[in-house]
Amino acid sequence: MEDPAELQMVRSRLVTAAVEERRRVERALHDGVQQDLIGISVRLQLARNLVATAPDEALVSLDEAQQEVRRALDRVRALASDIYPAILEARGLPDALRQAVRVSGAAASVDAVELGRYPAGVEVAVFFLWRGVLDGLGPDADARIRVWEEDAALQVRIEAGAPIDPLRADDLVEGAGGTLTMRPGSDSSLEAVFPLA
């Protein structure tokens, strides 16, 4: 990418994407986690008020607060995984890609065997590329990802049953030093190559 205008356009898209992601996280914290914590606080205050006069009702209220805490923890875990999936660092790309499928509930398959560990930027790019595809699938659509190492590069092929956002995909791949090719005549199929040398 030698053209200064094209470079500026990519930088602008990256900044816009980062701002949008920060706003999404803020909304998830405000509308989700914060509301959960307010509800738990109210529930605990109710239980405190009931302890002296209605201990059985206080115990019920404490049980309900405990369930609310569990739901809040689930939301926090999901949000943390949205920001950066811990499994990617702990167990690598194949497990992270498979977990993304499980979490999404999408009809999708992962072919990623005999892979090692790769630069963090490459693993993150492949993961979020895949998760973006999964997030864009409709209820009856499916997707497949194949990841393999060949010719001193990590190769990625994705076939999706829904359109793939080419700008987002290009930004993720190029940002990690790779090259992206959308299959001619298809907005739902791509190949990416990440040099490893």
WOPEBEL-V36301 format. One record per helix or strand. SS is the DSSP state (H for helix, E for strand). FROM is the first residue (numbers start at 1). TO is the last residue. If there is no record, write none. Layout:
# WOPEBEL-V36301
ss=[SS;SS]
from=[FROM;FROM]
to=[TO;TO]
This chain:
# WOPEBEL-V36301
ss=[H;H;H;H;E;H;E;E;H;E;E]
from=[4;55;86;93;107;120;142;153;166;178;189]
to=[50;83;91;104;111;135;150;160;175;182;195]
